[in-house]
Amino acid sequence: MNRLEQLRKVMKEKSIDIYYIPSADFHSSEYVGDYFKTRKYISNFTGSAGELVITQNEAVLFTDGRYFIQAEIQLKDTGITLLKIGEPDVPKLPEYIRTKINEGEVLGFDGRVVGVKTGLELKKIVEEKKATIKYNEDLVNIFWKDRPNLPIGTAFLLDDKYTGESVSSKLMCLRKTMEQYGAQSHIITTLDDIAWLYNIRGNDIPHFPVILAYTIVTLDKAYLFVDNTKLSNKIIEKFSTDNIEIKQYNEIYNFVKTLSGAVLIDPQKINYALYFNIPENIVKIEKPAPTILFKARKNKIELENIRKAHIKDGVAVTKFMYWLKNTIKTSAITELDAKEKIFSLRSEQENFIEESFDTISAYGKNAAFMHYSTDPKNPVLLENKGFYLIDSGGQYFEGTTDITRTIALGELNDTLKTHFTAVLRGVINLSRAKFLEGVRGINLDILARGPIWELDIDYRSGTGHGIGYLLNVHEAPNGIRWKIVPERNDSCILEVGMVTSNEPGIYIENSHGIRTENEIVVQEDVKNEYGQFLKFETITFAPIDIEAIKVEMLTKQERAWINEYHKNVYEKIAPYLTKPEQEWLKTYTQEI
């Protein structure tokens, strides 16, 4: 009996007609630990985003454009149908459930992994159809015999020299906002917000240096719900000075029943089960968690550190490009070899902790998968032709990095060069943007997409995402995309100190994928009678492969930008290289 059949058997035993499995943990995290990968366990789909709906007769997986190609391959022969989010005639998940549930039937899910917004939408549909919900059902756990345990990592304090602000200062700012909202308490469930607020980091989730925890902040005290084995005596003592009381991780579900006065909750983040444990008579103030915006606006100390992290990262990536360009001529290299090489080069950098996500190491047509994953058992061999794409990043004490380079390994045809240059033009156009205070990423996206749209091509992802400080590599609420996607929460007004990726791309199925990615930070520019102008500072430094550029496609201003950028790359990176590497970099950063 396969896993889908096992689940249907348990559904029958529990009298559940439809079962819903999202890609989530108890904290609405983008990346989750192995314990929470129930959707992957049932479906075989390994992408980070996807929702599974199972009935006795059908099973469907919803996912977005980043994963269409990957999902089609991984769902083959599983009995699960792919539904492509955003495609014509594809319903949204709640509407799909509306068409499947009948009067008297039961929709089941584990309310701890379902967000309250989705849960309430499903509740409304179920009630309209005169059906019912069971939200305390972790059915997969019943037959997942070798399910991984919850992580048991430990936390560490991040010194003020890295954070630029103390815990007491952050709590004071948070409480001021709570008072403005009229809230006596605030429930925070998101792991990056908790880590940021208390200046702690951990290793409970790969690439996402946090610990599993919840917190409730009142106007004079705070409660941290966490397995106390994760906290050292030093951390506990430090927290006591800020009047932070430690309670057991799962105790929050009963603790919220004792709350009084108005409570501030983020309806996009709190889980369904926790929401329904809050007493009905309590006023719920539903607003985005204030910490989301606080942590997105990096302070001066954080920005100084982030720039240092990018120099280290640029050194690793430049050394990697030198190694790849030279070694491919004489030795066999696989995607896995390249992936391991970039990790070893980053590991040599001081204060490196881990990768900020699983490196995408993709040769040729594999790069058409936006989130391609190398098969370690059968890695693809790189050849002396075409493109190789590497999207990688690091977690350092000085910050989080994310960089993509597409590298020519040999002969390129005209189409490849045209596509590479169109992507580069998009990067340059966005990098050079000057805009008035109040602008959102949605206003700027056409700068990056325009040169690609001119070729009648598009890419099924945003152009840029916010980036945390030793936290999530995809951080709300800043981003750059041409349309608002509410669940992404990345369309806020761009403010000084926000760090965003700049990563247009072209992905041609069964042929090639091209992406060039730098990080940019919002800075003040001229202020005059028209208002405060803003601009972007590029903080990523590594060569962009000049062998792949079709120079005649570039305007005078675009050529000037790439030449100035490469001049800065050489000045900042060369001092950390060997003599042969310096000579190579000098050639690869020459003016075009």
C-alpha positions, -999 to +999 in steps of 0.1 A: +000+000+000+015+033-010+014+064+012-016+080-006-036+048-001-025+047+035-038+082+040-071+074+024-075+044+046-069+066+077-093+092+063-120+065+061-113+054+097-116+090+109-147+098+088-129+125+069-139+131+033-113+157+023-079+162+038-057+193+033-019+193+037-001+226+033+037+231+031+041+246+066+052+242+102+034+256+132+049+290+125+041+297+088+078+293+079+089+292+043+114+265+049+105+238+074+123+211+093+120+174+083+094+167+109+069+190+091+075+177+055+042+158+054+033+171+019+066+158+005+062+125+023+028+119+007+034+135-028+071+130-036+072+167-046+102+184-030+095+221-038+093+245-009+058+257-019+027+235-026-006+225-011-021+190-013-058+182-013-069+145-011-103+129-015-111+092-019-112+097-057-088+125-064-056+141-052-043+174-064-012+195-057-013+233-061+020+251-067+033+282-084+053+289-116+087+284-100+079+247-097+057+238-127+084+218-145+097+202-114+063+192-101+053+176-134+083+153-132+080+144-095+043+138-095+045+113-124+029+080-115+019+092-080-018+095-087-016+132-079-026+158-104-007+191-107-028+223-106-007+253-118-015+284-097-023+314-118-030+295-150-063+300-168-092+278-155-072+267-124-093+275-093-078+288-061-076+261-034-106+272-014-128+272-045-115+238-054-126+225-020-159+242-025-166+221-056-156+189-038-172+190-004-208+180+000-235+185+026-227+164+057-191+157+048-160+165+068-129+185+059-099+176+080-065+192+086-039+198+113-048+233+125-013+239+138+000+240+102-028+259+086-028+297+087-059+313+102-067+333+071-069+301+050-086+282+078-114+309+082-119+309+044-123+271+045-146+273+075-169+297+057-171+275+027-177+244+048-205+260+068-221+273+036-221+237+023-235+224+056-204+204+062-180+204+091-143+208+099-120+187+121-089+208+127-070+187+152-062+158+128-025+151+120-035+119+100-001+114+084+015+110+118-006+079+124+013+058+098+046+078+093+065+053+115+100+068+109+090+104+111+119+126+122+117+142+156+113+178+163+147+195+161+168+197+193+192+225+183+204+252+207+202+289+205+230+315+205+230+352+213+238+376+186+259+405+200+248+441+197+278+447+174+260+426+148+224+436+156+229+473+162+201+473+187+195+458+221+165+436+231+152+462+255+152+488+228+133+465+204+108+456+230+103+493+238+096+501+201+072+472+199+053+482+230+049+517+217+032+503+186+010+480+207-001+510+227-010+529+195-031+500+184-047+497+219-033+462+225-025+448+259-007+418+245+008+406+212+012+370+200+041+364+177+045+330+161+069+336+132+104+323+140+124+350+123+105+378+141+111+361+174+148+356+166+151+392+156+132+406+186+153+386+212+187+388+193+190+350+192+197+326+164+197+288+162+198+258+139+164+242+141+158+246+104+185+241+077+195+274+061+171+293+084+191+300+117+162+301+142+147+280+170+112+267+173+094+291+196+064+313+202+062+345+222+036+367+238+046+403+246+026+424+271+031+460+280+053+451+309+065+415+304+073+389+277+068+352+276+090+329+254+075+295+247+104+272+238+120+239+248+143+253+276+170+228+267+176+251+237+187+280+260+219+283+278+221+297+314+237+329+299+207+334+276+182+327+304+200+352+326+201+378+299+163+374+292+155+378+329+170+413+329+145+422+301+117+406+321+113+377+296+098+345+312+105+311+297+077+286+293+075+252+276+070+252+238+035+238+236+022+256+267+011+285+246-021+268+235-034+268+270-017+301+280-036+321+254-069+309+270-059+331+301-053+363+281-074+394+289-077+427+272-072+433+235-047+411+217-027+420+186-023+391+161-011+389+126-039+371+106-014+362+079+008+343+103-010+329+134-021+293+130-058+282+130-055+261+161-039+288+182-064+314+170-093+293+181-078+289+216-080+326+222-112+333+242-141+345+220-148+375+242-113+390+237-109+418+212-086+407+184-067+435+167-057+420+134-027+438+118+007+428+104+032+421+131+051+454+137+084+434+138+081+426+101+087+462+091+111+468+120+135+441+109+132+449+072+146+484+078+182+475+084+200+499+107+235+514+101+253+487+120+235+459+102+242+475+068+279+479+076+280+442+085+260+432+055+285+449+032+313+430+049+294+397+044+291+405+007+328+411+003+334+376+018+308+361-004+321+379-034+356+364-027+341+329-026+321+333-058+350+349-077+373+321-066+346+296-077+343+312-112+381+312-116+382+275-106+353+265-128+366+284-159+400+269-156+392+234-144+365+226-169+391+227-197+411+198-183+389+179-157+355+163-154+332+184-132+296+175-123+269+197-109+275+181-075+313+188-077+305+225-084+280+226-056+305+212-031+332+235-044+312+267-037+304+254-002+340+247+006+350+282-006+324+299+015+335+277+045+369+293+043+354+327+050+355+340+086+322+339+105+305+317+079+278+296+095+259+278+068+244+282+033+213+305+032+195+280+010+202+248-009+225+257-037+211+255-072+238+241-094+224+236-129+239+229-162+223+235-196+186+226-197+185+219-160+188+257-154+153+261-169+140+248-135+140+279-113+145+258-082+164+229-097+180+204-073+210+183-083+205+145-081+234+134-058+231+098-071+233+108-107+249+143-111+250+158-145+284+163-161+293+198-172+305+202-208+327+228-226+297+245-241+266+264-231+257+279-197+260+268-162+239+285-135+247+287-098+224+303-073+238+302-038+242+322-006+256+322+029+247+329+065+274+349+082+274+366+116+276+397+094+244+389+075+227+368+048+237+367+011+221+355-021+238+356-055+233+340-089+257+339-118+253+323-152+286+312-165+297+305-201+316+272-202+324+274-239+307+281-272+275+301-270+250+306-299+234+339-307+202+331-288+220+324-256+240+356-258+209+376-266+190+362-237+220+367-213+223+403-224+186+410-220+187+397-184+218+418-177+201+449-191+172+442-167+196+440-138+213+472-148+181+491-154+168+483-119+202+490-103+202+525-118+166+533-107+160+566-090+125+570-075+105+591-051+097+581-015+064+562-015+072+540-045+067+503-042+084+474-060+054+470-083+063+505-097+098+494-106+095+459-119+091+469-155+127+483-154+140+448-150+114+430-171+113+455-200+143+442-219+130+406-215+094+415-225+109+431-256+118+396-267+082+384-260+095+364-230+086+365-193+096+347-161+072+332-137+085+347-105+091+380-088+121+401-098+132+406-062+126+396-026+136+411+007+165+395+025+169+391+063+199+397+086+212+362+095+176+351+090+153+342+061+168+347+027+132+355+016+120+382+039+088+403+038+075+429+033+097+444+005+099+429-030+098+436-067+072+421-090+047+434-116+015+423-098+005+421-062+004+386-048-012+391-013+000+358+002+036+368-007+034+401+013+062+417-007+046+449-020+052+474+007+065+510+002+103+508-003+121+524+026+157+533+034+177+503+047+156+476+030+177+450+012+162+434-018+174+409-045+176+420-081+173+389-102+155+389-136+159+357-157+149+338-188+140+301-186+134+281-218+122+246-211+145+218-224+171+244-235+185+268-209+181+290-179+197+324-173+196+344-141+219+372-128+213+382-092+227+410-070+215+424-038+205+461-036+197+484-006+175+515-006+194+547+001+185+583+002+194+605-028+185+641-036+158+659-016+141+689-033+108+706-039+094+674-054+102+653-024+128+628-012+144+608-040+157+574-033+182+551-051+196+516-049+232+507-038+244+475-052+262+455-024+270+422-043+304+420-059+314+392-083+321+392-120+293+390-145+305+369-173+317+393-201+321+363-225+284+360-226+275+396-233+263+408-267+278+442-264+260+458-293+227+453-274+238+476-245+232+513-245+260+537-236+247+541-201+244+503-196+280+498-208+291+525-184+273+508-155+288+473-161+323+489-165+320+508-133+305+478-115+334+456-127+359+482-116+344+481-081+344+443-082+382+443-089+390+469-062+370+452-035+377+415-043+412+414-057+431+420-024+418+387-011+428+366-041+460+348-051+481+363-079+468+340-106+432+347-094+439+385-095+452+383-131+422+363-141+398+388-124+416+417-141+408+401-175+372+393-165+365+428-152+381+447-182+360+474-198+337+465-226 
